[in-house]
């Protein structure tokens, strides 16, 4: 299931800190900027909501981490989740099998250096030929990152071509952000 909050700027940091585990509270308070604190808290609150609604899980969560840093729930290893955020938007996906997700804002300007580093020549050509290159960039970027998070690799210097692997890519009605979900087929 997908849980999304695209109004994280409305989140009260004080009230959110009261609702999260000590581990998440400590992590959120390490951030200097309030916007980063809100995002850290917002994704955790989405995870709490998802776990309660989908699995009846309540209370503080204890996390473990895979070999490349992918988090898992120590007490509920059968529940899979993934979190992502970008300015103003928090995303959480939960399921009974591995999942990966990514949300990114659509950039106002296309960064060609990033394109050359991250995308294959074919993908670069697709982006540049697109009626909306920045939107195409964001779609492909989220697909790659969601796939790497799905596999547990995380971001590396290896950016695979991910045609047909990700199950869902959504452009926000406002066009301001894109998210992609990868799930076990």
N, C-alpha and C positions, 0 to 999 in steps of 0.2 A: 504494500500500500504506500501511496505517496502522500506526504504531508508537506505543505508549503506555507510559508509566511512571507508575503512580499510587502509587509509594512513593518519591518523590524525597527524602523526609526521611532515607532510609537511605543515600543516596549519600555516599561519602567524598569530600570536597572535595579533599583532598591527592592521592588516587589519580586522581580525575577530571582534575585539572589536568595530570597527567603524560600523559594520553591525548588532549588536545585541542591544536589549533593555537595558535601564539603569539598570533594575533589574538583567538581566543576566550578564551584564558587572560587576556589583558589586559582584555578586556571583562568577564569574570566577576569579576576582582579589583577592578574599580571599584565593585562593590556593597558596601555597608556591612554588610548583614545576610547571615549565612550562608545563610538560606533562599533569598534572591534569588540568591546565588552558585550554590547547588545547582540551582535552576531553569534558570539560564543554561547551566550545564554539562550538565544532564540533556537539554535539547532538542538541544544540539549532539551529544551522544553518541548520541541516537536517530537524528539525521541521518546520522552516520557509519555506524551500524549498517545503516540502510536503504540507503544508497548502496553499501555493500559487499555486502549480501545481494542487492539487486535489480539492481545494475549492475556489480559488481566493482570499484567505485571505492574506492581506499584513499589514505591520505596526507593531507597538509594541504589544506584547501579554501580557495580564493580567491573572495571574494564581490564581486559588483557590485550596484548598486541601481538599480531603475527610477525613473521620474520622481516617483513618490509614495512611494519608499522601500522597495518590495517587493524583497527580496533574490533574487539568482539566482547560479548557479555560473558564474563566468567561463570556466572550462575545459570546462564541460559544459552549454552553454546549452539542449540538448535535454532535459535532466532538470529537471523542475519540482518544487518542494517548498514547503512552508509549515510554520511552527512556531507553537506556542501553548503557554502554560502558565498555571496558576493555582496557588494554594497547594497543594503536595503532588502536583501532576499536571503531566506534560510530555507533549506531543503533537507528532508529526511525520507529515506525509503527503508521499509522493513519487509521481510519475507521469510519463508521457510527454506530458502536456498540462497546461495550467494547473490549479492546485489552490488551495484555500483551506481553512483550518481554524480553529476556535476551541474552546477548552475553558474552562468557567467553573464555579466552585462554585455550588451552589444556595444562594441567600441564606436566612438564617433569617427575615428580615422583608422584606416587599415595600416598596420605596422608590417611593412614588407620584409624587414629583417627577421621578425618572428615567423612570418609565413615561410620563408626560405629554410629556417631552422627546424620547424615543426612539421611541415607538410611536404608530401611527395610532390614531384613536378606535376603529376596529373592533378593532384588536389589543388596546387597553386593555380593551375590553369582554370580549374573549375571555379575557384574563388574569384579570380580576376575577371572571368567571363560572366559572372553572375550579375543580375540586375541590382543586387544589394550585396556587394563584396563583404561589408562588415558583418552582415547577418550570416552569410555563408561561412565566414571565418568562425563566428561564435558557435554555429551549429557543429562544424567539424571539430573545433576545439573541445566542446563539451562531450562529443562522442568519443574522442580519444581519451580524455581524462576519465570519463565514466567507465570506459572499458578497462583502463589500467587499475582503477579502484576496484572494479568487479573482480579482476584476477588477483588482486592483492599486491600487485607490483608497485602501485603508486607511480608518481611522476618520476621518470628517469630520462636519460638521453635517448631512449628508444621510444619513438612515437609510432605505433603501428598504424597500418591502414585498417580501418575497422568496418568496412562495408558489410552490412547485414548482421552485425553482431549486436548492436544496441537495439533494444526493443521499442524505444519511444523517445522522440525528440520533440519538444514543445517550445513554440515561440510564444511568449507572453502576449496577451491581447494588446498591450501597450507597445510591444516591439522593443521594450527596454532590456529584456533579458531572455535567455534561452536555457532550457535544462534538458538533460538527457539521462535516461534510466537504462541501465544494463541489468538484465536478469537471466537466471538460468533458464534455458529454453524448455 
